[in-house]
Amino acid sequence: MLGTSARIGEVLAIRRRDVDITSAVPSIRLAGTIVSRNGEQTFRQDHPKTAKSRRIVALPTFASDAVRRRLANAGRLELDALLFQSRDGTPLTTGNVRRQLRRVLGGAGIAGVTPHMFRRTVATAVNDNASVELAAELLGHTDTRVTVMHYIQRRELVNPETAALLDRAFKRDGD
């Protein structure tokens, strides 16, 4: 999730056919989501949350390395096989993955981390190092306002460049 900005359901819906780790720029196509409804069997929906959410995301090295390891450990997967699946080959539920994440992190003394926090972390990092437009595009948002309102963590520290600007603007002669 940290390497793609994808929602948990989008990550769990990645199929072998959606993965390209042999290109010069490894990527994953986010083109579905996992749906779990009470009383129904969990299934892969062939479209993500919105039309804009369908996207191909270039993978950072740490993510492409993790995907390569996952593929190596999974053995031979059919093209429509999910990258992350149960022992029986069925889709994992988002609820079970959230519970496992809480258990693993709790064992390490880390509490309060949710899968959605990875998405917010990615949005903030991209905004801080590039632009809100790029962060919105990566998250699959059609409007940067959603990205700003719900995903980018506001920094309390104002850019220190403001001090230099004020020094120049209000410099007195002889100082």
Residue, then its C-alpha position, 0 to 999 in steps of 0.5 A: m500500500l505504501g508503494t502504490s497509494a492504493r486502497i486496501g481493497e485495490v491491493l487485495a484485488i491485484r491479479r498476476r496480469d496486473v503486475d509488470i516487474t520486467s519493464a524498465v519501470p516496474s508497475i502495477r495496474l489497479a483495476g479492481t477492488i475486493v468486496s465483502r458484504n455480510g452474508e455473501q462470499t467475498f469477491r473481486q469487483d472488476h473496477p475500483k471505487t471510481a473510474k479515475s481510480r483505475r490507473i497504472v502506478a509505477l513502483p518504487t524499488f522497495a515495492s517492486d522488490a516486495v512484489r518480486r519476492r511475493l511472486a517467487n514465494a507464490g510459485r506459478l500463478e495463473l494470469d487471473a490469480l490474485l497476488f494476495q489470496s487465501r490458502d484456498g485461492t479465494p480473495l482475502t477480506t479487507g477485515n481479516v487483513r486489517r485484523q492481521l495488521r493490528r495483531v502484527l503491529g500490536g506485537a511490535g508495540i505499535a497501535g492505531v495504524t490503519p491501512h488507510m494511513f499508508r494512503r495518507t502517508v503517500a499523499t503527504a510525501v508526494n505533496d511535500n516532494a512534488s505537488v498536490e496535483l501529482a499526489a491527487e493523480l497517484l491516489g486516483h482523485t479527480d479533484t485536488r480538494v479531496t486530496v488536500m482535505h482528507y489525505i495530506q497532513r498539514r505541516e505546522l512549520v511554515n517554510p523557513e524561506t518566509a524569514a528570508l523574505l521578510d528580512r529582505a522586505f523590511k531590511r533597514d538601512g545600516d543593518 
